[in-house]
Amino acid sequence: MIELERLEGRIVAVTGATSGIGYFVAEGLAGLGAEVIVVGRSEERGRIAIDHLPHPERHRFLAMDLTDVDSVRRAGGELRDTRHLDGLVMNAGLIAAPKSYTQGPFGVEVTVGTNVLSHVELLRLALPSLERAPHARVVSIGSMLTRRIPFDQSNWLAQQYYRPRVAYAMSKHATEILGFELSRQLRAKGSSVESIVAHPGGAIDALTPDRSGIHTRPGVLRLAARMLTPVVSSLAQGKDSAAEPAVAAIAASDLPSEAYIGPQRVASGPASIATPVSTSQDPELGSLLWHEAERILQAPILT
């Protein structure tokens, strides 16, 4: 069982916090006392999300569209200018990849460009604020899909062929690989910032509690959920439960080096220390993708 600390006085930014798992990450952190920066595309949805959080007066909205490099850089600049940033949860991204190859941010395949490289650019710009905090954490959100579709070094940017599910899997592999490499790079630099990788397991709307304006189930689906829960509890959970690994990645009192946090039963269950696929922690792959990311971004990730 992972023990969580209270987070009063800490500022945590959560991307994609206006819906889905990201909203429940924000809710969990706010419930522990954090001041949450709700990062999303829609200010209207951001205001709705903030109104649902405990102590809404503590929190603020930050506009960012991960598919728009200029928007990412504006948001990164605002986070950089925050007095201190104690946590950055890089949760947002495309879940449904386009049916055919589409070029996205930084001139690469849109799913990897959005889910991975835009977050790396955001982190690169926000890092000075994270360094000002006494013990900040960066959380990268992977996926249990990495267990089902292996990493393909020769096709992680869809260089050879494109399939939507493969593109999404490559984005999550790259997220995990770079998250662990970030941990190694920060330690080598002597930084106090930690990099933690988490995955949410399996989450479905039917098991997710209602939040008006964020997620509302028809009455029949709420009724069905009561019957479904005992049947599918080992295979899936609500998005509130799926948010727990990311919350733990920020709030856990003590974590091992290169920690990986996921549901206890892989797809569901309480947040626990987990084991990633071997490629995620491969230092050679980490170094390769790190330098590839810097080449694509045309800038060093750490300075």
Order of alpha helices (4+ residues) and beta strands (2+ residues): beta-alpha-beta-alpha-beta-alpha-beta-alpha-beta-alpha-beta-alpha-alpha-alpha-beta-beta-alpha
